[in-house]
Amino acid sequence: MLPEQWNTLERLVQGKEKNVNAALIVDSPWIPPFLNISTAEYLKNPELHFRSNMEIIRKYPEIIFFPGFWVEMGMAAEPSGYGTPVEYYDNQPPTIKHIIEDISEVDRLKPQIPPGTD
């Protein structure tokens, strides 16, 4: 994000700016299919990730992409910290495998202790 774009967003939040065409969250669920590339490669290849984001910014210079570049791993990162297995795909963001089917099963879950911290 360019400094002038950040300043525009600040003015918008403060109620001092009302003329903003569009501000979008830029993340990986929509970029790979939009550019016809593999989500897996987009997530694994830093050069492809950078070029892809730059292509989006160049195609749409009038849009503020907030907050800028980041790799969205889906909603898998947080649950994986509790021991939930993550499933990876070629053409969609990672997802988690369910480890319980019903809330009544929650009591059987055990806290996960990271290796080397006990």
Backbone torsions as a table, in degrees:
resi	resn	phi	psi	omega
1	MET	NA	135.7	179.8
2	LEU	-80.6	150.4	-179.4
3	PRO	-54.9	-39.6	-179.7
4	GLU	-67.1	-29.8	176.2
5	GLN	-69.8	-41.4	176.5
6	TRP	-60.6	-43.5	179.1
7	ASN	-61.7	-39.1	177.1
8	THR	-62.1	-44.4	178.2
9	LEU	-63.8	-39.9	176.8
10	GLU	-59.8	-46.3	179.3
11	ARG	-63.5	-36.4	178.5
12	LEU	-63.1	-46.8	-179.7
13	VAL	-64.4	-35.7	-179.5
14	GLN	-79.3	-3.5	-179.1
15	GLY	79.6	11.8	-178.9
16	LYS	-93.2	-11.1	-177.8
17	GLU	-128.3	134.1	178.5
18	LYS	-128.4	-4.0	-174.3
19	ASN	-108.5	76.5	177.2
20	VAL	-121.1	122.7	-178.6
21	ASN	-66.2	-52.7	-179.3
22	ALA	-164.3	142.9	171.4
23	ALA	-134.9	121.8	-174.8
24	LEU	-122.3	148.1	170.8
25	ILE	-74.4	128.8	178.5
26	VAL	-104.5	118.2	178.7
27	ASP	-152.2	176.4	-168.3
28	SER	-77.0	-19.4	-179.3
29	PRO	-59.6	-32.8	-177.5
30	TRP	-103.3	-22.2	-174.9
31	ILE	-65.9	-51.8	-178.7
32	PRO	-56.8	-49.1	179.1
33	PRO	-65.3	-33.5	178.7
34	PHE	-62.6	-38.1	-179.7
35	LEU	-94.4	3.8	177.9
36	ASN	59.6	47.0	176.0
37	ILE	-126.7	164.7	179.9
38	SER	-73.3	134.2	175.4
39	THR	-62.4	-39.0	179.9
40	ALA	-59.8	-46.3	179.3
41	GLU	-66.3	-39.2	178.2
42	TYR	-58.7	-41.8	-178.6
43	LEU	-75.5	-31.1	-173.8
44	LYS	-94.3	-20.1	-172.2
45	ASN	-111.4	102.3	-177.1
46	PRO	-57.5	-37.7	179.8
47	GLU	-65.8	-44.4	177.9
48	LEU	-64.7	-39.9	177.4
49	HIS	-58.5	-49.0	-179.5
50	PHE	-62.2	-50.2	-179.2
51	ARG	-60.9	-38.4	-180.0
52	SER	-64.5	-47.8	178.5
53	ASN	-63.2	-40.3	178.0
54	MET	-63.9	-37.7	178.4
55	GLU	-62.9	-41.9	178.0
56	ILE	-62.4	-45.3	-179.3
57	ILE	-64.0	-40.9	179.0
58	ARG	-68.0	-36.3	180.0
59	LYS	-67.7	-32.7	-173.8
60	TYR	-130.5	66.7	-176.6
61	PRO	-65.9	-18.9	-178.3
62	GLU	-82.0	-10.1	-179.0
63	ILE	-97.1	135.7	174.0
64	ILE	-87.3	119.2	176.7
65	PHE	-97.3	118.4	-172.0
66	PHE	-113.8	131.7	1.3
67	PRO	-91.3	5.4	-175.1
68	GLY	124.7	-146.9	-177.6
69	PHE	-78.5	135.5	164.5
70	TRP	-164.0	156.2	178.5
71	VAL	-97.5	116.6	178.0
72	GLU	-88.3	110.4	-180.0
73	MET	-87.3	17.2	-177.8
74	GLY	76.7	-165.4	-179.7
75	MET	-93.4	32.6	-175.9
76	ALA	-94.9	-27.2	-173.0
77	ALA	-62.4	-48.9	-176.1
78	GLU	-64.4	-51.2	179.3
79	PRO	-62.0	-29.4	-180.0
80	SER	-63.4	-27.1	176.6
81	GLY	-66.0	-17.8	177.1
82	TYR	-100.9	12.7	176.1
83	GLY	93.9	4.5	179.5
84	THR	-74.2	126.0	178.9
85	PRO	-65.4	145.7	179.6
86	VAL	-105.6	137.0	175.5
87	GLU	-106.4	132.2	179.8
88	TYR	-109.4	146.3	-177.0
89	TYR	-133.1	162.4	177.2
90	ASP	-76.0	-34.6	-170.1
91	ASN	-131.6	35.3	170.3
92	GLN	-162.5	159.3	178.5
93	PRO	-63.6	157.8	178.1
94	PRO	-59.6	151.8	174.6
95	THR	-131.4	174.9	179.9
96	ILE	-106.9	154.2	172.4
97	LYS	-88.9	138.0	177.6
98	HIS	-71.1	133.9	177.4
99	ILE	-107.3	-10.2	169.6
100	ILE	-135.4	153.3	179.8
101	GLU	-103.1	-19.5	-175.4
102	ASP	-145.6	148.3	-178.8
103	ILE	-60.1	-25.2	179.0
104	SER	-65.1	-15.9	-179.5
105	GLU	-88.0	-3.3	-172.7
106	VAL	-61.3	-30.6	-178.0
107	ASP	-66.6	-19.2	179.5
108	ARG	-83.2	-7.6	178.5
109	LEU	-73.6	143.4	179.9
110	LYS	-112.6	141.6	175.8
111	PRO	-59.5	141.6	178.2
112	GLN	-94.7	128.1	178.5
113	ILE	-109.1	118.1	-179.7
114	PRO	-58.0	141.6	178.5
115	PRO	-54.3	138.3	176.3
116	GLY	83.1	3.8	-179.0
117	THR	-110.4	2.8	-177.7
118	ASP	-91.2	NA	NA
